[in-house]
Amino acid sequence: MPYIPFDLRSDADIRSSFGMSAGEAGRGFDTATLNRVYADQLIRSRGRYAHHRTLYAAFVGGESRFMLENLDEAEESDGTPAKLAFADVEPGPEVMANPLIMVWTERALLEALTEERAMQDFFADLLDELATTDPEAMATA
């Protein structure tokens, strides 16, 4: 059977793939665990936002139209991840097709920053709401 990406699967198929059923009881985890997942996503979003902000700062200072973020640690150059290269012309299809290279434009970076900021706002607001409506579901240190 060919592999079907999860974004193309139905909710029922996704649940079935992980042994879950519909409804809160079928999730397979409790509310406190779900809240920890939300908290983890907020923290991860902050990390992505900081990374994109750093990339944007590097990009704005240059005069190039394209920035290539190379995440290939096995490349012969020196194995340093997240190497940046700048170009005035759009990279060729072989570069664009490489999953380890992200080609950034100023617009793409601004969109990524906007999306991550929205994710942070969503998870922070959600956690605030959960903390005020069900404080016992929040883990305490």
Sequence and secondary structure as in RCSB ss.txt:
>XXXX:A:sequence
MPYIPFDLRSDADIRSSFGMSAGEAGRGFDTATLNRVYADQLIRSRGRYAHHRTLYAAFVGGESRFMLENLDEAE
ESDGTPAKLAFADVEPGPEVMANPLIMVWTERALLEALTEERAMQDFFADLLDELATTDPEAMATA
>XXXX:A:secstr
     GGGS HHHHHHHTT  SSGGGGSS HHHHHHHHHHHHHHHHHHHHHHHHHHHHHHHS  SEEEEE  TTS
TTT  SSEEEEESS   HHHHT TTEEEE HHHHHHHHHHHHHHHHHHHHHHHHHHHH GGGS   
